[in-house]
Amino acid sequence: MRIKLKVNEEVREADVSPDTPLLYVLRDDLGLFGPKFGCGLGQCGACMVHVDGRAVRSCITPVEAVAGSAIVTLEGLGGPENAHPLQQAFIDHQALQCGYCTNGMIMTAAAFLSENPDPSEGEIRGALSANLCRCGSHTRIIRAVKAASQKQNERGAK
């Protein structure tokens, strides 16, 4: 079945079964490698994308469920020339080591910060608690999210 998706502000098509996980379509059919395959069960957060502004686990989301929605992957959030404040903060605070959780942490944090632009450390920890990190970069991740929130608030004040 031919399915149209709006991904990173561009309409894309894929010839897939409607129950194919969104993650597989993004990676295998559309060549977007920001979302990672982690557990395949929706438990780790490595596959996180935004669907209509909400953080969604793409490994357990059937592609037909998001047809017509605005999907944003890590690539759509920003890139080397136009890094999103969270992406830049992760670099500045060395908040990544193995890269397993990076996509999920950034995508979850971006959706969270859009709802709570000035969170406390505890609120950040709570928002990211369902994302697994294998290498133990938690402290730097929390610092990076806090720094990004402050940067976004400074931009908004100008």
C-alpha positions as protocol buffer text, in pm:
chain_id: "A"
residue {
  index: 1
  type: MET
  ca { x: 0 y: 0 z: 0 }
}
residue {
  index: 2
  type: ARG
  ca { x: 128 y: 348 z: -88 }
}
residue {
  index: 3
  type: ILE
  ca { x: 131 y: 573 z: 221 }
}
residue {
  index: 4
  type: LYS
  ca { x: 199 y: 947 z: 219 }
}
residue {
  index: 5
  type: LEU
  ca { x: 376 y: 1095 z: 518 }
}
residue {
  index: 6
  type: LYS
  ca { x: 473 y: 1450 z: 600 }
}
residue {
  index: 7
  type: VAL
  ca { x: 822 y: 1408 z: 743 }
}
residue {
  index: 8
  type: ASN
  ca { x: 1043 y: 1703 z: 834 }
}
residue {
  index: 9
  type: GLU
  ca { x: 809 y: 1937 z: 642 }
}
residue {
  index: 10
  type: GLU
  ca { x: 834 y: 1732 z: 323 }
}
residue {
  index: 11
  type: VAL
  ca { x: 569 y: 1498 z: 182 }
}
residue {
  index: 12
  type: ARG
  ca { x: 720 y: 1155 z: 129 }
}
residue {
  index: 13
  type: GLU
  ca { x: 571 y: 827 z: 7 }
}
residue {
  index: 14
  type: ALA
  ca { x: 645 y: 467 z: 90 }
}
residue {
  index: 15
  type: ASP
  ca { x: 502 y: 144 z: -43 }
}
residue {
  index: 16
  type: VAL
  ca { x: 454 y: -51 z: 281 }
}
residue {
  index: 17
  type: SER
  ca { x: 201 y: -250 z: 476 }
}
residue {
  index: 18
  type: PRO
  ca { x: -14 y: -18 z: 691 }
}
residue {
  index: 19
  type: ASP
  ca { x: 90 y: -199 z: 1008 }
}
residue {
  index: 20
  type: THR
  ca { x: 463 y: -152 z: 943 }
}
residue {
  index: 21
  type: PRO
  ca { x: 626 y: 28 z: 1238 }
}
residue {
  index: 22
  type: LEU
  ca { x: 696 y: 392 z: 1159 }
}
residue {
  index: 23
  type: LEU
  ca { x: 1060 y: 340 z: 1263 }
}
residue {
  index: 24
  type: TYR
  ca { x: 1116 y: 89 z: 982 }
}
residue {
  index: 25
  type: VAL
  ca { x: 962 y: 322 z: 723 }
}
residue {
  index: 26
  type: LEU
  ca { x: 1171 y: 617 z: 841 }
}
residue {
  index: 27
  type: ARG
  ca { x: 1498 y: 423 z: 838 }
}
residue {
  index: 28
  type: ASP
  ca { x: 1454 y: 164 z: 563 }
}
residue {
  index: 29
  type: ASP
  ca { x: 1235 y: 347 z: 314 }
}
residue {
  index: 30
  type: LEU
  ca { x: 1310 y: 715 z: 374 }
}
residue {
  index: 31
  type: GLY
  ca { x: 1678 y: 690 z: 478 }
}
residue {
  index: 32
  type: LEU
  ca { x: 1643 y: 883 z: 804 }
}
residue {
  index: 33
  type: PHE
  ca { x: 1877 y: 744 z: 1067 }
}
residue {
  index: 34
  type: GLY
  ca { x: 1817 y: 978 z: 1363 }
}
residue {
  index: 35
  type: PRO
  ca { x: 1562 y: 744 z: 1522 }
}
residue {
  index: 36
  type: LYS
  ca { x: 1739 y: 430 z: 1638 }
}
residue {
  index: 37
  type: PHE
  ca { x: 1621 y: 73 z: 1681 }
}
residue {
  index: 38
  type: GLY
  ca { x: 1681 y: -7 z: 2046 }
}
residue {
  index: 39
  type: CYS
  ca { x: 1444 y: -256 z: 2202 }
}
residue {
  index: 40
  type: GLY
  ca { x: 1162 y: -275 z: 1947 }
}
residue {
  index: 41
  type: LEU
  ca { x: 914 y: -281 z: 2236 }
}
residue {
  index: 42
  type: GLY
  ca { x: 865 y: 89 z: 2307 }
}
residue {
  index: 43
  type: GLN
  ca { x: 1059 y: 69 z: 2633 }
}
residue {
  index: 44
  type: CYS
  ca { x: 1392 y: 241 z: 2568 }
}
residue {
  index: 45
  type: GLY
  ca { x: 1308 y: 562 z: 2378 }
}
residue {
  index: 46
  type: ALA
  ca { x: 1586 y: 534 z: 2119 }
}
residue {
  index: 47
  type: CYS
  ca { x: 1330 y: 549 z: 1837 }
}
residue {
  index: 48
  type: MET
  ca { x: 1157 y: 871 z: 1951 }
}
residue {
  index: 49
  type: VAL
  ca { x: 1014 y: 1111 z: 1693 }
}
residue {
  index: 50
  type: HIS
  ca { x: 761 y: 1394 z: 1714 }
}
residue {
  index: 51
  type: VAL
  ca { x: 414 y: 1342 z: 1577 }
}
residue {
  index: 52
  type: ASP
  ca { x: 215 y: 1664 z: 1574 }
}
residue {
  index: 53
  type: GLY
  ca { x: 453 y: 1799 z: 1839 }
}
residue {
  index: 54
  type: ARG
  ca { x: 427 y: 1502 z: 2077 }
}
residue {
  index: 55
  type: ALA
  ca { x: 713 y: 1262 z: 2149 }
}
residue {
  index: 56
  type: VAL
  ca { x: 616 y: 919 z: 2012 }
}
residue {
  index: 57
  type: ARG
  ca { x: 796 y: 585 z: 2012 }
}
residue {
  index: 58
  type: SER
  ca { x: 817 y: 501 z: 1643 }
}
residue {
  index: 59
  type: CYS
  ca { x: 902 y: 132 z: 1691 }
}
residue {
  index: 60
  type: ILE
  ca { x: 550 y: 58 z: 1818 }
}
residue {
  index: 61
  type: THR
  ca { x: 357 y: 310 z: 1608 }
}
residue {
  index: 62
  type: PRO
  ca { x: 199 y: 167 z: 1292 }
}
residue {
  index: 63
  type: VAL
  ca { x: 269 y: 390 z: 993 }
}
residue {
  index: 64
  type: GLU
  ca { x: -103 y: 410 z: 908 }
}
residue {
  index: 65
  type: ALA
  ca { x: -169 y: 571 z: 1248 }
}
residue {
  index: 66
  type: VAL
  ca { x: 41 y: 876 z: 1157 }
}
residue {
  index: 67
  type: ALA
  ca { x: -51 y: 926 z: 792 }
}
residue {
  index: 68
  type: GLY
  ca { x: -157 y: 1289 z: 762 }
}
residue {
  index: 69
  type: SER
  ca { x: 32 y: 1393 z: 1076 }
}
residue {
  index: 70
  type: ALA
  ca { x: 339 y: 1616 z: 1092 }
}
residue {
  index: 71
  type: ILE
  ca { x: 635 y: 1392 z: 1176 }
}
residue {
  index: 72
  type: VAL
  ca { x: 971 y: 1536 z: 1283 }
}
residue {
  index: 73
  type: THR
  ca { x: 1286 y: 1329 z: 1326 }
}
residue {
  index: 74
  type: LEU
  ca { x: 1618 y: 1432 z: 1475 }
}
residue {
  index: 75
  type: GLU
  ca { x: 1726 y: 1540 z: 1125 }
}
residue {
  index: 76
  type: GLY
  ca { x: 1426 y: 1772 z: 1105 }
}
residue {
  index: 77
  type: LEU
  ca { x: 1499 y: 1927 z: 1443 }
}
residue {
  index: 78
  type: GLY
  ca { x: 1828 y: 2067 z: 1315 }
}
residue {
  index: 79
  type: GLY
  ca { x: 2161 y: 1983 z: 1157 }
}
residue {
  index: 80
  type: PRO
  ca { x: 2526 y: 2088 z: 1156 }
}
residue {
  index: 81
  type: GLU
  ca { x: 2454 y: 2429 z: 1003 }
}
residue {
  index: 82
  type: ASN
  ca { x: 2138 y: 2500 z: 1205 }
}
residue {
  index: 83
  type: ALA
  ca { x: 2159 y: 2294 z: 1523 }
}
residue {
  index: 84
  type: HIS
  ca { x: 1861 y: 2304 z: 1756 }
}
residue {
  index: 85
  type: PRO
  ca { x: 1956 y: 2447 z: 2098 }
}
residue {
  index: 86
  type: LEU
  ca { x: 1929 y: 2096 z: 2247 }
}
residue {
  index: 87
  type: GLN
  ca { x: 2159 y: 1947 z: 1985 }
}
residue {
  index: 88
  type: GLN
  ca { x: 2413 y: 2222 z: 2049 }
}
residue {
  index: 89
  type: ALA
  ca { x: 2382 y: 2183 z: 2426 }
}
residue {
  index: 90
  type: PHE
  ca { x: 2446 y: 1808 z: 2398 }
}
residue {
  index: 91
  type: ILE
  ca { x: 2766 y: 1889 z: 2211 }
}
residue {
  index: 92
  type: ASP
  ca { x: 2870 y: 2170 z: 2444 }
}
residue {
  index: 93
  type: HIS
  ca { x: 2810 y: 1963 z: 2760 }
}
residue {
  index: 94
  type: GLN
  ca { x: 2948 y: 1640 z: 2613 }
}
residue {
  index: 95
  type: ALA
  ca { x: 2616 y: 1474 z: 2692 }
}
residue {
  index: 96
  type: LEU
  ca { x: 2668 y: 1179 z: 2464 }
}
residue {
  index: 97
  type: GLN
  ca { x: 2903 y: 888 z: 2466 }
}
residue {
  index: 98
  type: CYS
  ca { x: 2781 y: 577 z: 2291 }
}
residue {
  index: 99
  type: GLY
  ca { x: 2492 y: 751 z: 2108 }
}
residue {
  index: 100
  type: TYR
  ca { x: 2233 y: 484 z: 2194 }
}
residue {
  index: 101
  type: CYS
  ca { x: 2000 y: 721 z: 2382 }
}
residue {
  index: 102
  type: THR
  ca { x: 2088 y: 1052 z: 2216 }
}
residue {
  index: 103
  type: ASN
  ca { x: 1801 y: 1061 z: 1967 }
}
residue {
  index: 104
  type: GLY
  ca { x: 1544 y: 970 z: 2231 }
}
residue {
  index: 105
  type: MET
  ca { x: 1680 y: 1207 z: 2491 }
}
residue {
  index: 106
  type: ILE
  ca { x: 1689 y: 1503 z: 2252 }
}
residue {
  index: 107
  type: MET
  ca { x: 1349 y: 1436 z: 2095 }
}
residue {
  index: 108
  type: THR
  ca { x: 1184 y: 1378 z: 2434 }
}
residue {
  index: 109
  type: ALA
  ca { x: 1348 y: 1688 z: 2580 }
}
residue {
  index: 110
  type: ALA
  ca { x: 1246 y: 1904 z: 2282 }
}
residue {
  index: 111
  type: ALA
  ca { x: 879 y: 1806 z: 2320 }
}
residue {
  index: 112
  type: PHE
  ca { x: 904 y: 1854 z: 2697 }
}
residue {
  index: 113
  type: LEU
  ca { x: 1063 y: 2200 z: 2669 }
}
residue {
  index: 114
  type: SER
  ca { x: 791 y: 2313 z: 2430 }
}
residue {
  index: 115
  type: GLU
  ca { x: 543 y: 2246 z: 2712 }
}
residue {
  index: 116
  type: ASN
  ca { x: 765 y: 2349 z: 3005 }
}
residue {
  index: 117
  type: PRO
  ca { x: 1020 y: 2610 z: 2891 }
}
residue {
  index: 118
  type: ASP
  ca { x: 1175 y: 2668 z: 3237 }
}
residue {
  index: 119
  type: PRO
  ca { x: 1189 y: 2330 z: 3411 }
}
residue {
  index: 120
  type: SER
  ca { x: 1360 y: 2241 z: 3734 }
}
residue {
  index: 121
  type: GLU
  ca { x: 1623 y: 1967 z: 3742 }
}
residue {
  index: 122
  type: GLY
  ca { x: 1365 y: 1734 z: 3898 }
}
residue {
  index: 123
  type: GLU
  ca { x: 1115 y: 1804 z: 3620 }
}
residue {
  index: 124
  type: ILE
  ca { x: 1381 y: 1733 z: 3358 }
}
residue {
  index: 125
  type: ARG
  ca { x: 1471 y: 1405 z: 3529 }
}
residue {
  index: 126
  type: GLY
  ca { x: 1103 y: 1310 z: 3538 }
}
residue {
  index: 127
  type: ALA
  ca { x: 1050 y: 1394 z: 3171 }
}
residue {
  index: 128
  type: LEU
  ca { x: 1348 y: 1184 z: 3063 }
}
residue {
  index: 129
  type: SER
  ca { x: 1292 y: 896 z: 3307 }
}
residue {
  index: 130
  type: ALA
  ca { x: 1142 y: 665 z: 3044 }
}
residue {
  index: 131
  type: ASN
  ca { x: 1449 y: 696 z: 2818 }
}
residue {
  index: 132
  type: LEU
  ca { x: 1723 y: 444 z: 2883 }
}
residue {
  index: 133
  type: CYS
  ca { x: 2089 y: 544 z: 2881 }
}
residue {
  index: 134
  type: ARG
  ca { x: 2346 y: 265 z: 2883 }
}
residue {
  index: 135
  type: CYS
  ca { x: 2665 y: 466 z: 2930 }
}
residue {
  index: 136
  type: GLY
  ca { x: 2575 y: 679 z: 3231 }
}
residue {
  index: 137
  type: SER
  ca { x: 2575 y: 1028 z: 3080 }
}
residue {
  index: 138
  type: HIS
  ca { x: 2268 y: 1126 z: 3285 }
}
residue {
  index: 139
  type: THR
  ca { x: 2427 y: 1416 z: 3473 }
}
residue {
  index: 140
  type: ARG
  ca { x: 2557 y: 1575 z: 3154 }
}
residue {
  index: 141
  type: ILE
  ca { x: 2225 y: 1513 z: 2977 }
}
residue {
  index: 142
  type: ILE
  ca { x: 2035 y: 1694 z: 3255 }
}
residue {
  index: 143
  type: ARG
  ca { x: 2283 y: 1984 z: 3238 }
}
residue {
  index: 144
  type: ALA
  ca { x: 2247 y: 2003 z: 2860 }
}
residue {
  index: 145
  type: VAL
  ca { x: 1867 y: 2013 z: 2875 }
}
residue {
  index: 146
  type: LYS
  ca { x: 1876 y: 2285 z: 3143 }
}
residue {
  index: 147
  type: ALA
  ca { x: 2126 y: 2487 z: 2937 }
}
residue {
  index: 148
  type: ALA
  ca { x: 1910 y: 2451 z: 2625 }
}
residue {
  index: 149
  type: SER
  ca { x: 1604 y: 2569 z: 2815 }
}
residue {
  index: 150
  type: GLN
  ca { x: 1792 y: 2874 z: 2937 }
}
residue {
  index: 151
  type: LYS
  ca { x: 1919 y: 2946 z: 2584 }
}
residue {
  index: 152
  type: GLN
  ca { x: 1569 y: 2918 z: 2440 }
}
residue {
  index: 153
  type: ASN
  ca { x: 1434 y: 3148 z: 2712 }
}
residue {
  index: 154
  type: GLU
  ca { x: 1707 y: 3405 z: 2637 }
}
residue {
  index: 155
  type: ARG
  ca { x: 1615 y: 3396 z: 2267 }
}
residue {
  index: 156
  type: GLY
  ca { x: 1249 y: 3441 z: 2353 }
}
residue {
  index: 157
  type: ALA
  ca { x: 1325 y: 3741 z: 2575 }
}
residue {
  index: 158
  type: LYS
  ca { x: 1501 y: 3927 z: 2295 }
}
